Structures are given as C-alpha cells and as structure tokens.
Amino acid sequence: MIGVCGAFALPLCAQSGEEPVEVFGYFQTSGELYYDKRDTDTGTYTTFNAQQLNILFRKQLSTRWSSFINVEFLNSFSAKDMLGSASLDEAWVRYRRSRQFDLRIGLQVPRFNNLNEIKNRTPLLPYVVRPIVYEESFNDFFALEEFVPERAFVQASGVFPAPVVKVDYAVFLGNSPNLVRNGEEAQSGTDSTLTFLVGGRIGLRTPAIRFGVSATRDELNFAADLSRTLGLTDNRLVERPRYRWGTDFSVNVGQWLLDAEAIWIRYDFDVTQLKIQRQFAYATLGYYATDRLFVYGTYWYTNEEADVINIHEKASLDVYSGGVSFAALERVTLKAQYAAVEIDYFDSSLPPEEEHGGGVLHIFTMAVSVLF
C-alpha cells in the first residue's frame, strides 16, 4: 500500500541533494441508515460521518533507509466539539537489506493475519464497515485491541522466493497493554511492567493462494477488585498471560476472490473460578464484475464467554453483509454496503426472564473513499 500511495505523493520540501518528504493520504466519508430491532431498543436514525482520515509522510533517507509517519483522525474528529479521536498511528524508520530481511523500528501496526497491517488503508478495501475487529471507527465501544495487536515497536520481516511457493515471515516486539495513562503519576505512554508483546506470522503464497498463521503473547494486569471478588490476593491477577492465535487464507482465481480469517484469544489466569475466551472469524467471497466494479458477500462471527465463580456470561454477533465497490476514478472509490447484525447474549446472574436476549440490527451504508 505504501508503494501505491507513494505514486501519488507530493514533495513537501528538501535540502539540495536530499530526497523530498512525500505527503499523501486518504479519507473515507460515510452515510448510514440504522434500524434497531433489539429487545431493549427499537429505533431508526440516519447519520453522516467523516469515518477516517489518514495523513502520511514518507522520506527516503538513503538507498536502504526510509522513514514513515501516519496520523489518523476518526469519527468526524473535533477537539472543540469533543467528537472522535486523533492518534499517531505509525512513526517508524525502515532498513531494507534485501527481500529476505526488512527491519522497522518505531511505532507501527504489526503483521498479524492478513488484514491487520492494512486495515486502515480504506481505498484498498471494498468495505464501508470492515470486519468488526478491524473497524477502527468502532474503537469507542468495541475492544479491538483484545482481538488484534494494534501497536509494536520492532518488526523484522521478509520473503524467501521459491519456484512454486514463497515463504514469508514477520516477528515483532512491543509494549504490554499495561501502559501509563494521562493523569497517572508517571510518564504517559510508557509500559508499567517488565513484560513485552511478542508475536509474529509465517505464511505461504503462490500467485493464486495465500495462507498464514499468526500468534502473540503478552501479559495483562486485571483490577484488584476482581481478585477480591474471587477471594484472591490483590496481586494474583497481575501480569497474567494472554495468547492470540490467528489464521488467514485467500484464493484469487480469475475474477473470483475468497478471503477468510479466524482469531482465538485465551487467558491464563491459573484460577479455577475464572475463565474468559474470545473468538472471531470472517469470510468474504467477491467477484470482479469489471475492472472497476467489485461485488461481495461476507459473514463475520464474534463470540465472547466468561465464567466468574458460578456466573456464566456469553455474547455473540453474527453479521451477514454484502456490498459493492466502484472505482469511479483512479483515486476515488464509491462504496455501498448492507449488514444484518444478529445479537445474542446470556447472563446467568440476571432473573430467568431477563438472562437471555438479543435482536437484529439492519444497517445501510454508503461511502466515498479518496486517495490524495
């Protein structure tokens, strides 16, 4: 994606003899009709949203070295009106020794499954709303970071060519989730533990098929209140391991494309009274009707379960969606998407008549995605 965007990048300034700083970016603006048929709420609304804006900076430092910055704004960001959010999404320097060894140092989105590293490249993706654990604009209410690693600081990757099947790899290192937040008595953004995020992906690919497996390990600190609820010492649930496993598969034959992924998350509490697990999967089947028109259907599944002493909680989402993506211009893509979202939940701590519920949401969205 960086290479594609670089073709449209504009030089900002440079000293004599230096490569210029390339400035480019993309944004996606959407309109939505939302019809809620859940047990607890029934309503309809429409809305427009500046869903995402990314401003990118790239500079070639030498033959083998380059740098990259990505600043992201979400959900009609306005500090004055307290809308959306802004973040430094990436800021790294890259050393490329060969196709077999590429090293990036600095803030970056790590390679986990196929979609994680390119999830914010909206002009490349046909969706208005991406598969839910990759939808950046949902960060306000959905814990995306539980399912996928969002930040790393060192990553080595490469590709080993072969006559038929190529092997690619990536390994990365980052902070644990236990970061110091604003307002706490320490430097914000720093890790408060001696633990790390460690992960990677290994894949096989041919011109038509791609397959990969991914994994991460990090350690979380859970609230002391939870330890006391379980009758444990306050530090019993400190620095407990979390494991993510993922797999991705893609086939491109003629005008047909199939993409699929699955993610499993497990927590090692070493406590019999506590169990939490999460999983996610999606599959998209698409067809290039013309060079400009892509039509697809997709299914997403998300499940979360927790057992705390004798209380069992479960929540799941089944999303049935379809849409079209049309490249009106080389840099402008028009999108439309419909999704039926089936919600189901169970909470054994509630009265019998309330412990099970759910419903269906119907969402119609249209968007324009622009590369500049």
SULTADA-V994668 format. One record per residue. RES is the residue in three letters. PSI is psi in degrees with one decimal (NA if undefined). Layout:
RES	PSI
RES	PSI
//
This chain:
MET	-39.1
ILE	-40.9
GLY	-39.3
VAL	-47.6
CYS	-34.1
GLY	-25.4
ALA	-23.0
PHE	4.3
ALA	151.3
LEU	135.8
PRO	132.8
LEU	-58.5
CYS	161.9
ALA	151.1
GLN	161.5
SER	131.2
GLY	-8.2
GLU	152.8
GLU	141.5
PRO	160.0
VAL	123.6
GLU	130.6
VAL	126.3
PHE	-177.1
GLY	-171.0
TYR	157.5
PHE	159.6
GLN	124.3
THR	134.7
SER	159.0
GLY	143.5
GLU	139.4
LEU	124.7
TYR	123.1
TYR	115.5
ASP	120.5
LYS	31.6
ARG	166.2
ASP	-36.5
THR	-10.9
ASP	139.1
THR	123.1
GLY	166.8
THR	136.8
TYR	161.6
THR	151.2
THR	152.3
PHE	153.9
ASN	129.6
ALA	84.0
GLN	-42.9
GLN	139.5
LEU	127.5
ASN	127.9
ILE	123.8
LEU	145.2
PHE	132.6
ARG	139.1
LYS	128.5
GLN	114.7
LEU	-33.1
SER	-170.4
THR	-38.9
ARG	-11.8
TRP	139.5
SER	163.1
SER	157.8
PHE	136.7
ILE	137.8
ASN	115.2
VAL	128.5
GLU	136.4
PHE	133.3
LEU	148.5
ASN	60.5
SER	48.4
PHE	129.6
SER	111.6
ALA	-36.2
LYS	-42.7
ASP	5.1
MET	50.4
LEU	142.6
GLY	-158.7
SER	159.4
ALA	144.0
SER	152.9
LEU	104.0
ASP	-36.9
GLU	144.1
ALA	94.7
TRP	160.6
VAL	144.3
ARG	134.8
TYR	118.1
ARG	103.6
ARG	-40.7
SER	-179.3
ARG	-24.8
GLN	-17.0
PHE	116.5
ASP	123.8
LEU	128.3
ARG	131.4
ILE	127.0
GLY	179.3
LEU	128.4
GLN	161.2
VAL	118.5
PRO	162.4
ARG	111.4
PHE	120.8
ASN	-164.1
ASN	-36.1
LEU	-22.0
ASN	-45.7
GLU	-24.2
ILE	13.1
LYS	-29.3
ASN	5.1
ARG	71.9
THR	-34.5
PRO	-21.2
LEU	-19.6
LEU	143.5
PRO	-14.6
TYR	147.5
VAL	-51.0
VAL	119.3
ARG	162.3
PRO	132.8
ILE	-37.4
VAL	-5.6
TYR	3.2
GLU	98.5
GLU	-34.0
SER	-8.3
PHE	3.4
ASN	-22.5
ASP	-32.2
PHE	-2.5
PHE	129.9
ALA	77.1
LEU	-36.8
GLU	-14.8
GLU	-30.1
PHE	-34.9
VAL	145.9
PRO	126.3
GLU	-22.6
ARG	132.8
ALA	170.3
PHE	-13.4
VAL	131.6
GLN	130.4
ALA	136.6
SER	167.7
GLY	174.0
VAL	132.0
PHE	108.5
PRO	151.1
ALA	160.9
PRO	-38.6
VAL	-51.9
VAL	127.3
LYS	146.4
VAL	126.9
ASP	154.1
TYR	160.0
ALA	137.0
VAL	141.0
PHE	162.3
LEU	139.6
GLY	-171.8
ASN	159.0
SER	170.9
PRO	-5.1
ASN	66.4
LEU	149.7
VAL	129.2
ARG	164.2
ASN	138.1
GLY	-16.6
GLU	161.6
GLU	59.2
ALA	173.7
GLN	120.6
SER	148.2
GLY	-7.1
THR	154.5
ASP	133.9
SER	7.8
THR	177.7
LEU	12.9
THR	167.5
PHE	160.9
LEU	126.2
VAL	133.7
GLY	-178.5
GLY	176.4
ARG	144.6
ILE	137.7
GLY	162.2
LEU	142.6
ARG	146.4
THR	177.0
PRO	-25.5
ALA	-21.8
ILE	140.1
ARG	136.5
PHE	140.3
GLY	158.3
VAL	144.1
SER	157.8
ALA	150.0
THR	158.4
ARG	130.9
ASP	-178.1
GLU	136.5
LEU	151.3
ASN	121.5
PHE	153.6
ALA	143.2
ALA	-28.5
ASP	-37.3
LEU	-39.8
SER	-43.5
ARG	-35.7
THR	-35.7
LEU	0.9
GLY	30.6
LEU	165.8
THR	156.4
ASP	-30.7
ASN	7.1
ARG	-30.5
LEU	32.0
VAL	135.0
GLU	53.6
ARG	136.2
PRO	142.4
ARG	133.2
TYR	133.7
ARG	134.6
TRP	141.1
GLY	156.6
THR	145.2
ASP	149.6
PHE	135.7
SER	138.3
VAL	131.2
ASN	105.8
VAL	115.3
GLY	-123.2
GLN	4.3
TRP	144.1
LEU	131.2
LEU	123.8
ASP	137.0
ALA	147.1
GLU	157.7
ALA	146.0
ILE	135.9
TRP	136.2
ILE	129.2
ARG	148.0
TYR	133.9
ASP	92.3
PHE	-22.2
ASP	35.5
VAL	122.4
THR	-25.5
GLN	-3.1
LEU	128.9
LYS	129.7
ILE	136.1
GLN	149.7
ARG	152.2
GLN	154.9
PHE	146.4
ALA	149.9
TYR	154.7
ALA	133.5
THR	127.7
LEU	122.7
GLY	160.5
TYR	127.5
TYR	94.8
ALA	-37.6
THR	-179.0
ASP	-23.9
ARG	-21.1
LEU	122.3
PHE	128.5
VAL	137.5
TYR	158.6
GLY	145.0
THR	150.4
TYR	133.3
TRP	143.5
TYR	129.1
THR	133.4
ASN	135.0
GLU	131.6
GLU	144.5
ALA	136.9
ASP	116.0
VAL	107.3
ILE	-111.5
ASN	15.9
ILE	130.4
HIS	128.2
GLU	142.4
LYS	137.6
ALA	137.1
SER	151.5
LEU	131.6
ASP	119.5
VAL	121.8
TYR	118.9
SER	157.3
GLY	158.1
GLY	-177.5
VAL	151.0
SER	126.7
PHE	121.3
ALA	92.4
ALA	-38.4
LEU	173.2
GLU	-31.4
ARG	5.6
VAL	123.0
THR	129.9
LEU	138.7
LYS	149.1
ALA	142.5
GLN	141.9
TYR	143.2
ALA	133.7
ALA	119.5
VAL	112.5
GLU	122.0
ILE	134.1
ASP	132.4
TYR	157.3
PHE	134.2
ASP	107.7
SER	-10.1
SER	-12.8
LEU	162.4
PRO	151.4
PRO	-36.1
GLU	-10.9
GLU	-7.1
GLU	-17.2
HIS	137.0
GLY	-173.7
GLY	-151.4
GLY	-168.1
VAL	135.5
LEU	140.8
HIS	126.3
ILE	125.8
PHE	126.1
THR	149.1
MET	150.6
ALA	159.3
VAL	131.3
SER	124.8
VAL	132.8
LEU	129.2
PHE	NA
//
